[in-house]
Amino acid sequence: MIENENTWANAVKTGTQDDFHKKFDSALESLKSEFGKTYPLIIGGKEAYTEKTFDVRSPSDTRIILAKFPLATKEQTNQAIESAKDAFYNWSSTPYRTRAKVFREVALQFSQEKFTLAAIVSLENGKNRLEAMGEMDETIDFLRFYADQLEANQGFVKPTKNANPNEKTQSILKPYGVWGIISPFNFPSAIAIGMSSGALITGNSVVLKPASDTPLSAFQFVNAIYKKITPGAINFVTGQGSIVGQAIVENPNVSGIAFTGSKEVGLSGFRTFTRESPKPFISEMGGKNPVIVTESADLEKATDGVLRAAFGYGGQKCSACSRVYVQKQIAPKFLEKLVTKTQNLKIGLPWEKDTYLGPIINDSAKKKFESAVELAKKDGKIIFGGEILKDGLYQNGYYVKPTIVTNLPKDHKLVKEELFLPFLCVQEFEKFDDAIREANDSEYGLTAGIFSQSKSEIDAFFSKIEAGVTYANRAQSATTGAMVQSQPFVGWKNSGISGKGAGGAYYLTQFLREQTQTICNEQ
């Protein structure tokens, strides 16, 4: 068992919140001298550059160019894959304890640098400072937990019962080869590094392609580890998904893919990757996550939990709550409390101390928000929000008001489709079974929550809900905030393919395949 990092919780516990904020502010200030720097690709253990680059701008203030990264070509991507292939045997032959040691060293380094790394996340994708630090905690936890898992399972070598007296047998899980890692913008450190670590620590080699909105956080990991391991065991390529991502998915030398992103891209990649032969494709593809609030619920806890799950990081989490089913007789009171609390959320520059909600990620997200608002006005009732913020400090970023919508038909597009926005649909129900049925009436099955004081309702919820990560009466967040080793993050239905959760006991085994070994000793 690892000790989770829990930076902010520990600061609150020890009364050192002011020290936390001073360290964050200091880290933020130190990063300003790095703005606009050009970063390399990492291929075969060496830095590589291209003539063409792209700017990484802060969604909070697009005048800030945080970094420039290379637009990798298809040829460079294939070169990275070839380098990973060449490095595979050497890296996979490295003793598992040595591999675990490397990851613990990087975890320690990240723990020592976490305020700087969290400030990068906040600048890069718009998370407030507590959410950004929470992501760095999760990243560090992944590194330590997977090292622990590798050692606890003794490198996944297990003696088996001998079939015959003169035979010695064992089962060993062995790495596949080259893994392509395709990561999203919303957790540019935790998800990118979590997926990469799962593949790399088990002896596979890796080609990592981060989201183009947020490559800087992923680079920090690659830069910290690539000189400590076999050259080419990890490669870092940036650029357009249609070029770099496609090259990874189509290259026959790639043995497995780990992907987090939209259902459309994930399923398309899965079909392409497995078209010629069966190969592992680990994916997490979003959600349309429901919360049920029954008449016996504690409405203070329920509204706190829903608000945090729906509007934390602007709803841009796969686990964000985007649907609430509230029992009819308490719906007016629930909505009144929820709207009041939402009105009090501070929207602003995410790295500032008191900001709760920063920007959404980019112009495409803003346009999607505009379309959703128009639909909501046409077919339902917006009871709060629905505005794009354009004046003052908001004029150079992608800021919107968190939005609450009621009176939509139960099969409406806004109730069914993942938006990845601070956009919450609230529906009413009369009977508990109706709430369960409507909550499950979705192609997704990632997270779900309930608020109820009835044991039978909670038991029925856990028995019948079709989701991989479930919570009851969780005021800190109704559907988000899974903790490494405690709450494995796994999607059912179209939310995932493998049925094994990141940060859980079964995750690493997905990057390995079994070999039975028998040695005969003739008498």
C-alpha positions as CSV (number, residue, x, y, z in Angstrom):
1,M,0.0,0.0,0.0
2,I,1.3,3.4,-0.9
3,E,0.8,6.6,1.0
4,N,-1.2,8.9,-1.3
5,E,0.3,12.3,-1.9
6,N,-2.7,14.4,-0.8
7,T,-0.9,17.8,-0.9
8,W,-3.9,20.1,-0.2
9,A,-5.6,17.8,2.3
10,N,-2.3,17.5,4.2
11,A,-2.0,21.3,4.1
12,V,-5.5,21.7,5.6
13,K,-4.7,19.0,8.2
14,T,-1.6,20.7,9.3
15,G,-2.8,24.3,9.0
16,T,-0.2,25.2,6.3
17,Q,-2.6,26.5,3.6
18,D,-0.8,29.8,3.5
19,D,2.5,28.0,2.8
20,F,0.8,26.0,0.0
21,H,-0.3,29.2,-1.7
22,K,3.1,30.9,-1.3
23,K,4.8,27.9,-2.9
24,F,2.3,27.9,-5.7
25,D,2.7,31.6,-6.4
26,S,6.5,31.3,-6.3
27,A,6.4,28.4,-8.8
28,L,4.1,30.4,-11.1
29,E,6.4,33.4,-11.0
30,S,9.5,31.3,-11.8
31,L,7.7,29.8,-14.9
32,K,7.3,33.2,-16.6
33,S,10.9,33.2,-17.8
34,E,10.2,29.9,-19.6
35,F,7.3,31.2,-21.7
36,G,7.7,30.8,-25.4
37,K,10.5,28.2,-25.2
38,T,10.8,25.7,-28.0
39,Y,10.8,22.0,-26.9
40,P,12.0,19.0,-28.8
41,L,10.6,15.6,-29.8
42,I,12.4,12.7,-28.1
43,I,13.2,9.9,-30.5
44,G,15.6,7.1,-29.8
45,G,16.9,8.7,-26.7
46,K,17.8,12.0,-28.5
47,E,16.2,15.4,-29.0
48,A,14.8,16.1,-32.4
49,Y,13.4,19.3,-33.9
50,T,11.4,20.2,-37.0
51,E,11.1,23.3,-39.2
52,K,7.4,23.7,-38.4
53,T,6.2,24.2,-34.9
54,F,2.9,25.0,-33.2
55,D,2.2,27.4,-30.3
56,V,0.8,26.1,-27.0
57,R,-1.3,29.0,-25.7
58,S,-3.0,29.3,-22.3
59,P,-6.8,29.0,-22.7
60,S,-7.0,31.5,-19.8
61,D,-5.2,34.2,-21.8
62,T,-4.4,33.3,-25.4
63,R,-1.9,36.1,-25.6
64,I,0.4,33.9,-23.4
65,I,2.5,31.5,-25.6
66,L,3.6,28.9,-23.1
67,A,5.7,26.9,-25.4
68,K,6.4,25.9,-29.0
69,F,6.4,22.2,-30.0
70,P,7.4,20.4,-33.2
71,L,4.9,19.4,-35.8
72,A,6.1,15.8,-36.2
73,T,5.8,14.2,-39.6
74,K,4.6,10.7,-40.3
75,E,8.2,9.7,-41.1
76,Q,9.4,11.0,-37.7
77,T,6.5,9.1,-36.0
78,N,7.5,5.9,-37.7
79,Q,11.1,6.5,-36.7
80,A,10.0,6.8,-33.1
81,I,8.1,3.5,-33.4
82,E,11.2,1.9,-35.0
83,S,13.3,3.2,-32.1
84,A,10.9,1.8,-29.6
85,K,11.0,-1.6,-31.4
86,D,14.8,-1.6,-31.3
87,A,14.8,-0.8,-27.6
88,F,12.2,-3.3,-26.6
89,Y,14.3,-6.4,-25.9
90,N,16.9,-4.5,-23.8
91,W,14.3,-2.7,-21.7
92,S,12.0,-5.7,-21.3
93,S,15.1,-7.7,-20.1
94,T,15.8,-5.2,-17.4
95,P,15.0,-6.7,-14.0
96,Y,11.6,-5.7,-12.7
97,R,13.0,-4.3,-9.5
98,T,15.3,-2.0,-11.5
99,R,12.3,-0.8,-13.5
100,A,10.3,-0.2,-10.3
101,K,13.3,1.8,-8.8
102,V,13.4,4.1,-11.8
103,F,9.7,4.9,-11.4
104,R,10.1,5.6,-7.7
105,E,13.0,8.0,-8.4
106,V,10.8,9.9,-10.9
107,A,7.9,10.0,-8.3
108,L,10.3,11.5,-5.7
109,Q,11.5,14.1,-8.2
110,F,7.9,15.0,-9.1
111,S,7.0,15.2,-5.5
112,Q,9.9,17.7,-4.9
113,E,8.9,19.7,-8.0
114,K,5.1,19.4,-7.7
115,F,4.3,23.1,-7.2
116,T,6.1,23.9,-10.5
117,L,4.5,21.0,-12.3
118,A,1.0,21.9,-11.0
119,A,1.5,25.5,-12.1
120,I,2.3,24.2,-15.6
121,V,-1.0,22.3,-15.6
122,S,-2.9,25.3,-14.5
123,L,-1.4,27.5,-17.2
124,E,-1.7,24.9,-19.8
125,N,-5.2,23.6,-19.5
126,G,-7.0,26.0,-17.1
127,K,-7.4,24.0,-13.9
128,N,-7.5,26.0,-10.7
129,R,-4.6,25.6,-8.4
130,L,-6.2,22.9,-6.2
131,E,-7.4,20.9,-9.2
132,A,-3.9,21.2,-10.8
133,M,-2.2,20.0,-7.6
134,G,-4.7,17.2,-7.3
135,E,-3.6,16.1,-10.8
136,M,0.0,16.1,-9.8
137,D,-0.8,14.1,-6.7
138,E,-2.5,11.6,-8.8
139,T,0.4,11.4,-11.2
140,I,2.9,10.7,-8.3
141,D,0.5,8.2,-6.9
142,F,0.4,6.3,-10.3
143,L,4.1,6.1,-10.4
144,R,4.4,4.7,-6.9
145,F,1.4,2.5,-7.1
146,Y,2.5,0.8,-10.3
147,A,6.0,0.3,-8.9
148,D,4.5,-1.3,-5.8
149,Q,2.2,-3.5,-7.9
150,L,5.1,-4.8,-10.0
151,E,7.0,-5.8,-6.9
152,A,4.0,-7.2,-5.0
153,N,3.4,-9.5,-8.0
154,Q,7.1,-10.4,-8.2
155,G,7.3,-9.2,-11.8
156,F,4.2,-11.3,-12.6
157,V,6.0,-14.7,-12.4
158,K,4.1,-17.4,-10.6
159,P,5.0,-21.1,-10.1
160,T,2.2,-23.4,-11.1
161,K,1.3,-27.0,-10.2
162,N,3.5,-29.5,-12.0
163,A,1.6,-31.6,-14.5
164,N,4.1,-34.4,-14.0
165,P,6.7,-35.3,-11.4
166,N,9.6,-34.7,-13.7
167,E,8.4,-31.2,-14.8
168,K,8.8,-27.8,-13.4
169,T,6.2,-25.3,-14.5
170,Q,5.5,-21.6,-14.1
171,S,3.3,-18.8,-15.6
172,I,4.9,-15.6,-16.6
173,L,3.3,-12.4,-17.9
174,K,5.5,-10.8,-20.6
175,P,5.3,-7.5,-22.3
176,Y,3.9,-7.2,-25.9
177,G,6.3,-4.8,-27.5
178,V,5.7,-1.3,-28.6
179,W,2.8,0.6,-27.2
180,G,1.3,3.8,-28.6
181,I,0.0,6.1,-25.9
182,I,-2.5,8.8,-27.1
183,S,-3.5,11.1,-24.2
184,P,-6.1,13.9,-23.8
185,F,-5.9,17.6,-22.8
186,N,-7.9,17.4,-19.5
187,F,-5.3,15.4,-17.5
188,P,-2.1,16.2,-19.4
189,S,0.0,14.8,-16.6
190,A,-2.0,12.1,-14.8
191,I,-3.5,10.3,-17.7
192,A,-0.6,10.7,-20.1
193,I,1.8,9.5,-17.5
194,G,-0.5,7.0,-16.0
195,M,-1.0,5.2,-19.3
196,S,2.7,5.6,-20.3
197,S,3.8,4.2,-16.9
198,G,1.5,1.2,-17.2
199,A,3.1,0.2,-20.5
200,L,6.7,1.2,-19.6
201,I,7.0,-0.3,-16.1
202,T,5.9,-3.7,-17.4
203,G,8.7,-3.8,-19.9
204,N,7.0,-2.5,-23.0
205,S,8.5,0.4,-25.0
206,V,6.4,3.5,-25.6
207,V,5.6,6.2,-28.2
208,L,3.7,8.9,-26.4
209,K,1.6,11.4,-28.4
210,P,0.0,14.0,-26.1
211,A,-2.9,16.3,-26.9
212,S,-1.8,19.3,-29.0
213,D,-3.5,21.7,-26.5
214,T,-1.4,20.4,-23.6
215,P,1.9,18.7,-24.5
216,L,4.1,20.5,-22.0
217,S,3.0,18.5,-18.9
218,A,3.6,15.2,-20.7
219,F,7.1,16.4,-21.8
220,Q,8.1,16.9,-18.1
221,F,7.7,13.2,-17.5
222,V,9.5,12.1,-20.7
223,N,12.3,14.5,-19.9
224,A,12.6,13.2,-16.4
225,I,12.8,9.5,-17.3
226,Y,14.3,9.0,-20.8
227,K,17.9,9.3,-19.8
228,K,17.4,6.8,-16.9
229,I,16.2,3.9,-19.1
230,T,17.2,2.2,-22.4
231,P,17.5,4.8,-25.2
232,G,14.3,4.6,-27.3
233,A,12.3,2.8,-24.6
234,I,10.2,6.0,-24.4
235,N,9.7,8.3,-27.3
236,F,7.8,11.6,-27.4
237,V,6.1,12.9,-30.6
238,T,3.8,16.0,-30.9
239,G,1.7,17.2,-33.7
240,Q,-1.6,16.7,-35.5
241,G,-3.7,13.7,-34.5
242,S,-4.5,13.1,-38.2
243,I,-0.8,12.6,-38.9
244,V,0.9,11.5,-35.7
245,G,-1.9,9.7,-34.1
246,Q,-2.9,8.0,-37.3
247,A,0.6,6.9,-38.0
248,I,0.8,5.2,-34.6
249,V,-2.6,3.4,-35.1
250,E,-1.7,2.2,-38.6
251,N,1.9,1.1,-38.0
252,P,2.1,-2.7,-37.8
253,N,5.1,-2.6,-35.4
254,V,2.8,-1.1,-32.7
255,S,1.7,-4.0,-30.5
256,G,-0.8,-2.2,-28.3
257,I,-2.6,1.1,-27.9
258,A,-3.7,3.0,-24.7
259,F,-6.0,5.8,-25.5
260,T,-8.1,8.3,-23.6
261,G,-10.4,10.6,-25.5
262,S,-13.8,10.8,-27.3
263,K,-15.9,7.7,-28.2
264,E,-15.8,8.5,-31.9
265,V,-12.0,8.7,-32.1
266,G,-11.5,5.7,-29.7
267,L,-13.8,3.4,-31.6
268,S,-12.4,4.5,-35.0
269,G,-8.9,3.9,-33.7
270,F,-9.9,0.5,-32.3
271,R,-11.4,-0.6,-35.6
272,T,-8.4,0.5,-37.5
273,F,-5.8,-1.0,-35.1
274,T,-7.5,-4.4,-34.9
275,R,-8.5,-4.7,-38.5
276,E,-5.8,-7.1,-39.6
277,S,-5.1,-9.0,-36.3
278,P,-6.3,-9.0,-32.7
279,K,-4.2,-6.6,-30.6
280,P,-4.8,-5.0,-27.2
281,F,-6.5,-1.6,-27.3
282,I,-7.0,-0.1,-23.8
283,S,-9.4,2.9,-24.0
284,E,-11.4,5.2,-21.8
285,M,-13.9,7.1,-23.9
286,G,-15.9,9.5,-21.8
287,G,-19.2,9.4,-20.1
288,K,-22.6,11.0,-19.5
289,N,-22.6,10.5,-15.8
290,P,-25.8,10.5,-13.8
291,V,-26.5,11.4,-10.1
292,I,-29.8,10.3,-8.5
293,V,-31.2,12.5,-5.6
294,T,-34.0,10.9,-3.7
295,E,-36.5,12.5,-1.4
296,S,-34.6,11.3,1.7
297,A,-31.3,12.9,0.6
298,D,-29.4,15.5,2.6
299,L,-29.8,18.4,0.2
300,E,-26.7,20.3,1.5
301,K,-24.5,17.3,0.7
302,A,-26.4,16.5,-2.6
303,T,-26.0,20.1,-3.9
304,D,-22.4,20.3,-2.9
305,G,-21.6,16.9,-4.5
306,V,-23.4,17.7,-7.7
307,L,-22.0,21.2,-8.0
308,R,-18.4,20.0,-7.6
309,A,-18.9,17.0,-9.9
310,A,-20.6,19.0,-12.6
311,F,-18.6,22.3,-12.6
312,G,-15.2,21.3,-11.2
313,Y,-12.7,22.0,-14.0
314,G,-15.6,23.2,-16.1
315,G,-17.1,19.8,-16.6
316,Q,-14.1,18.8,-18.7
317,K,-13.6,15.4,-16.9
318,C,-14.7,12.1,-18.3
319,S,-16.2,11.5,-14.8
320,A,-18.1,14.8,-14.6
321,C,-21.7,14.8,-13.6
322,S,-23.8,16.0,-16.5
323,R,-27.2,14.5,-15.6
324,V,-29.1,14.7,-12.4
325,Y,-32.3,12.8,-11.6
326,V,-34.1,14.4,-8.6
327,Q,-37.3,13.1,-7.0
328,K,-40.2,15.4,-8.0
329,Q,-41.3,16.5,-4.5
330,I,-37.8,17.9,-3.6
331,A,-36.8,19.2,-7.0
332,P,-37.7,22.9,-6.4
333,K,-35.7,23.0,-3.1
334,F,-32.8,21.1,-4.7
335,L,-32.7,23.5,-7.7
336,E,-32.9,26.6,-5.5
337,K,-30.0,25.4,-3.4
338,L,-27.9,24.4,-6.4
339,V,-28.5,27.7,-8.3
340,T,-27.6,29.7,-5.2
341,K,-24.3,27.8,-4.7
342,T,-23.5,28.0,-8.5
343,Q,-24.1,31.8,-8.4
344,N,-21.3,32.1,-5.8
345,L,-18.6,30.3,-7.8
346,K,-15.7,32.6,-8.7
347,I,-14.8,32.5,-12.4
348,G,-11.4,33.9,-13.3
349,L,-7.7,33.2,-14.0
350,P,-7.3,29.6,-12.7
351,W,-4.0,30.1,-11.1
352,E,-5.3,32.8,-8.8
353,K,-5.9,31.8,-5.2
354,D,-9.6,32.1,-4.9
355,T,-10.7,31.1,-8.4
356,Y,-13.0,28.1,-8.6
357,L,-13.7,27.9,-12.4
358,G,-11.2,28.8,-15.1
359,P,-11.7,28.7,-18.9
360,I,-12.8,25.8,-21.1
361,I,-10.0,24.5,-23.3
362,N,-10.3,26.1,-26.7
363,D,-12.5,27.8,-29.4
364,S,-14.0,24.5,-30.5
365,A,-15.3,23.9,-26.9
366,K,-16.7,27.5,-26.9
367,K,-18.6,26.9,-30.1
368,K,-20.0,23.6,-28.7
369,F,-21.1,25.5,-25.6
370,E,-22.9,28.1,-27.9
371,S,-24.7,25.3,-29.8
372,A,-25.7,23.6,-26.5
373,V,-27.2,26.8,-25.1
374,E,-29.2,27.4,-28.3
375,L,-30.6,23.9,-28.1
376,A,-31.4,24.3,-24.4
377,K,-33.3,27.6,-25.0
378,K,-35.3,26.0,-27.8
379,D,-36.2,22.7,-26.1
380,G,-35.8,23.3,-22.3
381,K,-35.4,25.9,-19.7
382,I,-32.0,27.5,-18.7
383,I,-32.4,28.3,-15.0
384,F,-28.8,29.5,-14.6
385,G,-25.9,30.4,-16.9
386,G,-25.9,30.0,-20.7
387,E,-23.5,33.0,-21.2
388,I,-20.1,33.4,-22.7
389,L,-18.0,35.8,-20.7
390,K,-16.2,38.3,-22.9
391,D,-15.4,41.5,-21.0
392,G,-12.5,42.5,-18.8
393,L,-10.2,39.7,-17.8
394,Y,-12.3,37.2,-19.8
395,Q,-11.8,38.8,-23.2
396,N,-8.6,36.9,-24.1
397,G,-9.7,33.5,-22.8
398,Y,-12.5,30.9,-23.3
399,Y,-14.7,31.7,-20.3
400,V,-18.4,30.6,-19.9
401,K,-20.9,30.6,-17.1
402,P,-21.7,27.2,-15.6
403,T,-25.2,26.3,-16.9
404,I,-28.1,24.4,-15.4
405,V,-31.0,23.3,-17.7
406,T,-34.4,21.7,-16.9
407,N,-37.5,20.7,-18.7
408,L,-35.7,18.7,-21.5
409,P,-37.3,15.6,-23.0
410,K,-35.7,12.6,-21.5
411,D,-34.3,11.4,-24.8
412,H,-33.0,14.9,-25.8
413,K,-29.5,15.2,-27.4
414,L,-28.3,17.3,-24.5
415,V,-29.3,14.5,-22.1
416,K,-27.7,11.8,-24.2
417,E,-24.5,13.2,-25.7
418,E,-21.3,13.9,-23.9
419,L,-20.5,17.7,-24.0
420,F,-17.4,18.0,-21.9
421,L,-18.6,21.4,-20.7
422,P,-20.0,23.0,-17.4
423,F,-23.4,22.1,-18.6
424,L,-25.9,20.2,-16.3
425,C,-29.2,18.7,-17.2
426,V,-31.6,18.2,-14.3
427,Q,-34.6,15.9,-14.8
428,E,-37.3,14.9,-12.4
429,F,-38.6,11.4,-11.4
430,E,-41.4,10.0,-9.3
431,K,-40.4,6.4,-8.6
432,F,-36.9,5.2,-7.7
433,D,-37.0,2.4,-10.3
434,D,-37.6,5.1,-13.0
435,A,-34.5,7.0,-11.9
436,I,-32.4,3.9,-12.2
437,R,-33.8,3.1,-15.6
438,E,-33.2,6.6,-16.9
439,A,-29.7,6.7,-15.4
440,N,-28.9,3.5,-17.2
441,D,-30.5,4.6,-20.4
442,S,-27.1,5.7,-21.9
443,E,-24.5,4.3,-24.2
444,Y,-21.9,5.3,-21.5
445,G,-21.2,3.7,-18.1
446,L,-18.3,5.5,-16.5
447,T,-19.3,7.0,-13.1
448,A,-22.5,7.4,-11.2
449,G,-23.7,8.7,-7.9
450,I,-26.6,8.7,-5.5
451,F,-27.8,10.8,-2.6
452,S,-30.2,9.0,-0.3
453,Q,-30.6,8.1,3.4
454,S,-32.4,4.8,2.5
455,K,-30.2,1.7,2.7
456,S,-32.5,-0.2,0.4
457,E,-32.2,2.5,-2.3
458,I,-28.4,2.6,-1.9
459,D,-28.2,-1.2,-2.1
460,A,-30.5,-1.2,-5.2
461,F,-28.3,1.6,-6.8
462,F,-25.1,-0.4,-6.4
463,S,-26.9,-3.6,-7.6
464,K,-28.5,-2.1,-10.7
465,I,-26.4,0.9,-11.9
466,E,-24.5,0.3,-15.0
467,A,-21.2,2.2,-14.4
468,G,-17.7,1.3,-13.4
469,V,-17.1,3.9,-10.7
470,T,-19.9,4.5,-8.2
471,Y,-20.5,6.7,-5.2
472,A,-23.2,7.1,-2.5
473,N,-23.6,10.4,-0.5
474,R,-20.3,11.8,-1.5
475,A,-20.4,15.5,-0.9
476,Q,-16.8,16.2,-1.9
477,S,-17.9,15.2,-5.4
478,A,-20.8,13.1,-6.5
479,T,-19.0,11.4,-9.5
480,T,-15.4,12.7,-9.8
481,G,-12.1,12.5,-7.8
482,A,-11.3,8.7,-7.9
483,M,-8.2,8.0,-5.8
484,V,-5.3,5.8,-7.1
485,Q,-5.4,2.3,-5.4
486,S,-8.7,3.1,-3.6
487,Q,-11.1,3.7,-6.5
488,P,-9.9,2.1,-9.8
489,F,-11.1,4.2,-12.7
490,V,-13.0,1.9,-15.1
491,G,-15.6,2.5,-17.8
492,W,-18.4,0.1,-18.8
493,K,-20.3,0.1,-22.1
494,N,-19.0,2.7,-24.5
495,S,-17.0,4.4,-21.8
496,G,-14.2,1.8,-22.1
497,I,-13.0,-1.4,-23.7
498,S,-11.0,-3.4,-21.3
499,G,-13.1,-3.4,-18.1
500,K,-10.0,-2.9,-15.9
501,G,-9.4,0.4,-14.1
502,A,-6.4,2.7,-14.0
503,G,-5.0,2.9,-10.5
504,G,-6.3,-0.6,-9.7
505,A,-4.9,-4.0,-9.0
506,Y,-5.6,-5.4,-12.5
507,Y,-4.5,-2.5,-14.7
508,L,-0.9,-3.6,-15.3
509,T,-1.9,-7.0,-16.5
510,Q,-3.5,-5.5,-19.6
511,F,0.0,-4.6,-20.9
512,L,1.2,-8.2,-20.5
513,R,0.5,-11.5,-22.1
514,E,0.8,-14.9,-20.5
515,Q,3.5,-17.5,-21.3
516,T,3.5,-21.0,-19.7
517,Q,7.0,-22.3,-19.2
518,T,7.8,-26.0,-18.6
519,I,11.2,-27.6,-18.0
520,C,11.5,-31.4,-18.1
521,N,14.0,-33.2,-16.0
522,E,14.1,-36.8,-17.3
523,Q,14.9,-39.4,-14.6
